Amino acid sequence: MGYQILPTRRADILGTSPAGVGIANPVSVPPGSNTLLTVTVTPGTDPPSISLVVTGNLAAIDGSAAQAFALAGSNVFTFLATIGPDTRPA
């Protein structure tokens, strides 16, 4: 899974970039099953990031190449993904 964290203001681009760590739960599921994808973001600094958007490239599991994740809590974004029927194990 690839994901991208995008600042939504130009000022967010000038300092240290935000970073994120992604996990899937469960890690391995068969086609047609769901997995919860979670990205925990460390905001950028100088100036601080105040509004973040997380998107993930889910094309490898027959999903969207620019899937938006929902804010689930403080700097935590999630998406419940369904593994496509034609997805092959990595």
C-alpha positions as CSV (number, residue, x, y, z in Angstrom):
1,M,0.0,0.0,0.0
2,G,1.3,3.5,-0.8
3,Y,0.0,6.6,0.9
4,Q,0.6,10.3,0.6
5,I,0.2,13.0,3.2
6,L,-0.7,16.4,1.6
7,P,-0.6,19.7,3.4
8,T,-3.7,21.8,2.6
9,R,-2.0,25.2,2.9
10,R,1.0,26.6,1.1
11,A,2.5,27.6,4.5
12,D,2.7,23.9,5.4
13,I,5.0,23.2,2.5
14,L,7.8,25.6,3.6
15,G,9.0,23.8,6.8
16,T,9.7,20.3,7.7
17,S,7.5,17.9,5.8
18,P,4.9,15.8,7.6
19,A,5.5,12.1,7.9
20,G,3.3,9.0,8.4
21,V,3.4,5.4,9.4
22,G,0.8,3.0,7.9
23,I,-0.5,-0.3,9.2
24,A,-3.2,-2.8,8.1
25,N,-5.4,-4.8,10.5
26,P,-5.5,-7.6,9.8
27,V,-2.3,-7.7,7.9
28,S,-3.2,-10.5,5.5
29,V,-6.8,-11.2,4.3
30,P,-8.2,-13.2,1.3
31,P,-9.8,-11.4,-1.7
32,G,-13.3,-10.1,-0.9
33,S,-12.4,-9.4,2.8
34,N,-11.8,-6.2,4.6
35,T,-8.8,-4.7,6.3
36,L,-8.6,-1.5,8.3
37,L,-5.8,0.8,7.0
38,T,-4.5,3.3,9.5
39,V,-1.9,6.1,9.0
40,T,-0.5,7.9,12.0
41,V,0.9,11.3,11.0
42,T,3.6,13.3,12.6
43,P,2.8,16.9,11.5
44,G,5.4,19.1,9.8
45,T,7.1,21.9,11.7
46,D,8.3,25.4,11.2
47,P,5.5,26.3,10.5
48,P,3.5,23.5,12.1
49,S,1.0,21.6,10.0
50,I,-2.5,22.4,11.0
51,S,-4.6,20.7,8.4
52,L,-3.6,17.4,6.8
53,V,-5.1,15.1,4.2
54,V,-4.0,11.5,3.8
55,T,-4.6,9.6,0.5
56,G,-3.5,6.1,-0.3
57,N,-2.7,4.3,-3.6
58,L,-4.8,1.1,-3.3
59,A,-4.5,0.1,-6.9
60,A,-2.5,-3.1,-5.9
61,I,-5.7,-4.4,-4.1
62,D,-8.1,-3.2,-6.8
63,G,-8.9,0.0,-5.0
64,S,-8.5,3.7,-5.9
65,A,-5.2,5.1,-6.8
66,A,-6.0,8.2,-4.7
67,Q,-8.2,6.9,-1.9
68,A,-8.9,9.5,0.8
69,F,-8.6,8.4,4.4
70,A,-10.9,9.8,7.1
71,L,-9.6,11.6,10.2
72,A,-10.2,9.2,13.1
73,G,-8.6,11.1,15.9
74,S,-5.6,13.2,16.6
75,N,-3.4,12.9,13.5
76,V,-4.8,9.4,12.9
77,F,-6.5,8.6,9.5
78,T,-8.3,5.4,8.5
79,F,-9.9,3.6,5.6
80,L,-11.7,0.3,5.6
81,A,-10.5,-1.3,2.4
82,T,-12.1,-4.3,0.7
83,I,-9.5,-6.5,-1.1
84,G,-10.6,-6.9,-4.7
85,P,-11.5,-10.3,-6.1
86,D,-8.6,-10.3,-8.6
87,T,-5.9,-9.4,-6.0
88,R,-3.0,-11.8,-6.0
89,P,-0.8,-12.4,-2.9
90,A,2.4,-10.4,-2.9
